[in-house]
Structures are given as structure tokens and as C-alpha cells.
């Protein structure tokens, strides 16, 4: 039985960041193929070869998921729009051919001074232009629609995997190239899904255009006979040969000049993401930085990071300058080359002016098709970098998913208790992702309504054990079981306050409309936030406005509204003074008398509100449970206790 099968599905609550602690489920219902095993680079490779092998694998990993958009369970409109785009590309080439033929006709008529033909062709031109504009506009719409829907489909798939089973939290605990997932899911994902559609459409359009107008060049240009050192040489299809040679020279030049584009672009994207992440951290921790007066240090750090970004952009600018020399030069020369090549045949009368102009137009179109790499090499490099960054996040999620399904890696099994036991820990060990033990061999049974305090010195693994109970920490061994149908709610030390109205913040993780204004107001009154009742519907930066103590009070209001069976508190009153803490704990006991409570705290005063105390002691090889005693609070001032220690058998 896997962890997903064993998890008690009715268990509910909030995780470390206030997010819903949903049960572990097999997210294969999301149409993402089973990830491949990561291929280790072959032994004997140089570091550079190993890095290249890793990059090739990353692109392969990206396509394994990305191509699912066109699969049987992908987007139902993916193939209709894709085929429609291909049809419009073909129709547009047809209009290009029509305008190309029109060029020949109009210049031949001008050369012959045939007024009636000129006027007729002049009346034909507007419909040709209008039809081409309409087709190109429709082509742009279809292309961007595919890009938008593909990005939406792949983003939802990856976000679902990222959110599932607390992986967004677990990624912070493991090594890997998955830093700044928000940038990978936004900007990198946008480029990774936009560019391939542009590339495929561009390549197909280039191929169809080149195929069509090579025939035009071959037919019109015919053979060119030249005298070289007294020897007459005939070049069949000389315009086609010239177009191919011209394209090979320009494409080879751009490939040689831009050979470092991918590496430079990849580093640039990584540095940009790190700079954005640092800016975000400054904003999120603005209060602490301001109170400590850390502006100069933060500015210094931001300056250093931006210098790296600017230096990399300088390298990008140099790459763009080199490629611009080739691309712009090619753009200026391409229209002139066919005119010069056709000039001898025009001067000897074997080619009309219309044929010269038609050849020039066709040559430019063929050159543009062949030179597609010249125009798009920078974007291709940028796509490579972004697709690899997205794939790196996918690979980290693959590792977590394989660990969830593996029988060889140590995982804490979650199940259901027997009898009246509300929560039980049987031989529970908690370890880091690399196998290092944090807590080992913990056995505890907690009955309905018991209030258990988890104590121990700092670093003994108390918070880690609590996270394992809440399902956020998966690594280790043993069984964590809950009574069937029970609902769990966790209060972290650092409450999460979402953006939006205060009502949303109070009701989180449930919807803002889950409770009436009267119910929300009553909960705020009970936790000492009655002065905020009139602001429940106001949108404000509440995460910055509320004090640390008010944030913790607000999480207790959430607790009262949710009325869970099991409450897990991790230093949930650390920001409150002793008097407020006592009042808050007494409120919880009075309002939720049947709830089972598991608390992590350092303050001895909290013993007054608990019926049991278990103590963890840090030892080599992992912390161990060294005592489990009953507590009997003394009547009178909370915080003064007469302990009646009874060793549990």
C-alpha cells in the first residue's frame, strides 16, 4: 500500500504556510506521462560533455510533458487549431505566389506601355492584398491561441504537481536546480510554450515558401551560360543555385557567430531570476529590514546582483550585435543580388522586365525562408534556456513523486487508528531528504480531548515532528494514524495572510463566503480583534498592516470557525504576551472542549493548558522521546503548576 492509499482522506487543515493540507493523492489523473528515470551521464565523460548530456536530457524531459497537450486527453481543440494554422500557412503562400505573378504582369505591362492591362492589374491588386492580410491576421490569431492554450494547459499541469502533497514546501528541503519556481512557472513557461509554436509555424512556412518559389526561380531563370577563361559554362537553375549558396553563407555565419548564444542566454535568465527573487524577499521582509535599519546592506546586495545581471546583458548585447551584422547585411543585399544576376539576360533580351522583377521577388522570399535561422537564432537560444529551467523544476518534482511511490525510500505511512485513539505515532522516525535522522523511534497514543505539549531544547526536532504529523514532512519511517473522519487544523508560528480582503484572510484556507459576517465578527471578538470587524470587507495589505500578535490572533479566529477535531500548534502563541497567551488558550479550551491538541512551545506557562507533556532530547543519531508525563494544572494563576508526574507504562 502506498502513502497515497494509506493517508486518511478526511484529515483537513492548514500547512506551514497556511495552505490547505489536502491528503496525499496520486496525481496521475493529471494527464502527465510517467516521468522517466533520470539518466546519469556515462562514466568517462569530461565535465563539459556531462553538462551537455544533462542539457539534452532536460529538453527531452520538457517535451515528455509538453507534448501531452496534443494527446488523447489533452486539449480537445489542440489538433483542430493546429491543422487550421497549417492550412492558413498554405493559403498565405498561395497569396504570395499570386502577388509574385502580379509583379511580373504589371512590370511587363509597364514595359510595353499597355495601359488597359496596367489598369486591370491595378484593380486586381487590392483584393490580393486584402485576402493576404485577412489570412495573415487569422494565422496570427490561431498561432497565439495555440500558444495561450498550450501555456495554460502545461502551467495547470505543473502547478497541480507542484501543489500536490505539499511538494511546494518539500522542494525547500531538498537539493536540486529548482530555485525560484515562481519564475519558472511564469516567465520561463511563457517563453517555453510561445517559441516552439512560432518555430514550427516559421519552419513550415519557410519550407512551403522555399519549395514554391524555388520552382518559380528555376522556371523563370532557366540556365545561365558564362565564359570563363575562354570556356563556356552553363549553370542550370542559376538563380536557385545562387539562393542556396547565399543562404548557406549567411546561415553558417550566424551559426558561427552565435554559437555561444544559448549559454549566455541561459546564464542571463538565471541571474534575472535571482535578482527578482532578492527583490521579492526585500518586499516580503520589509518590516524587519526597516526596523533593523538594513537598507544599506540590502542595497549593497541588490547592487552586486544587478551588476551580474548588467554584465550578462552586456554579453547578450555583443551577441546581438554580431548577429545583427549578418542579418541586417543580408536584408540589404538579398533584393539586389537577383537583379544583378538577371541583368545579363535582360540586357540581351532573353528576359523581360516583369520576369526580372518576379525573379527578384521570388529570390527574396526564398532567401527569407532559407534565412529563417538568421532571424530566429536568438529566440531559439532563449527558448533552450527557458525550457531547461522549466524541465529542472519538473525533474525535482519527478524525484519527489518517485519517492512517494517508492518502497525503497523511507517514508512515513499515514493511516487510520483503531478504537477510540484520536492520533497515534508508532515507531515514527523523521529524517532529512538525504537520510540523516532528526527524530527516531517515537511511540505516542493520544486520545480524544487530550492536550499534549511537545517540549525539548531548540534543535531537538519538535517542529519537524509536528510537520510530520501534519503530513508536510514525508521522509522517515513508522506510522502516523488518525481516527477515521477526523479533521486536522495546524497553526504555524508564522501565519500566512493572503492578499485581498480581511474576510478572505480570516476564512483562509476556505472560501471567503464560507461563513457569514456575523460568524466572522463573533470569532474576531473572541480572539481580541473586535476592532477589525468593521474592516472585514476592506482590501488592504493586511500582511504588512497587522502586527505579529494580531496575525497569530487571526489564526485562532480561523481555528474557531473551522472547529476541527485535532489541533496542531507550532509556537502558535510566540508573538503574544503572557496574559494574551493565557486568554487565547483558555478561549480555545472553552470554545473547543472536545478538540485534541498537540502543541510545540518553549514557554513553561503553557503547561497549565495541557494534560500531557512529552519531551524530546537531542541525541547523536536523532532525537528520542525521553519522557511522557501527565500534567495537573493548579487552580489560580495560569502558569504556576503543581506537576503530578506519572510515568506512562
Secondary structure, 3 states (H helix, E strand, C coil): CCHHHHCCCCCCCECCCCCECCCCCCHHHCCCCCCCCCCCCCCCCCHHHHHHHHHHHHHHHHHHHHHHHHCCCCCCCHHHHHHHHHHHHHHHHHHHHHHHHHHHHHHHHHHHCCHHHHHHHHHHHHHHHHHHHHHHHHHHHHHHHHHHHHHHHHHHHHHHHHHHHHHHHHHHHCCCCCCCHHHHHHHHHHHHHHHHHHHHHHHHHHHHHHHHHHHHHHHHHCCEEEEECCEEEEECCHHHHHHHHHHHHHHHHHHHHCCCHHHHHHHHHHHHHHHHHHHHHHHHCHHHHHHHCCHHHHHHHHHHHHHHHHHHHHHHHHHHHHHHHHHHHHHHHHHHHHHHHHHHHHHCCCCCHHHHHHHHHHHHHHHHHHCHHHHHHHHHHHHHHHHHHHHHHHHHHHHHHHHHHCCCCCECEEEECCCCEEEEEEEEEEECCCCCEEEEEEEEEEECCCEEEEECCCCCCHHHHHHHHHCCCCEEEEEEEECCCCCEEEECCCCCCCCCEHHHHHHCCCCHHHCCHHHHHHHHHHCCCHHHHHHCCCECCHHHHCCHHHHHHHHHHHHHHHCCCEEEEECCCCCCCHHHHHHHHHHHHHHCCCCEEEEECCCHHHHHHCCEEEEEECCCCCEEEEEEEECCECCCCCCCECCCCCCCC
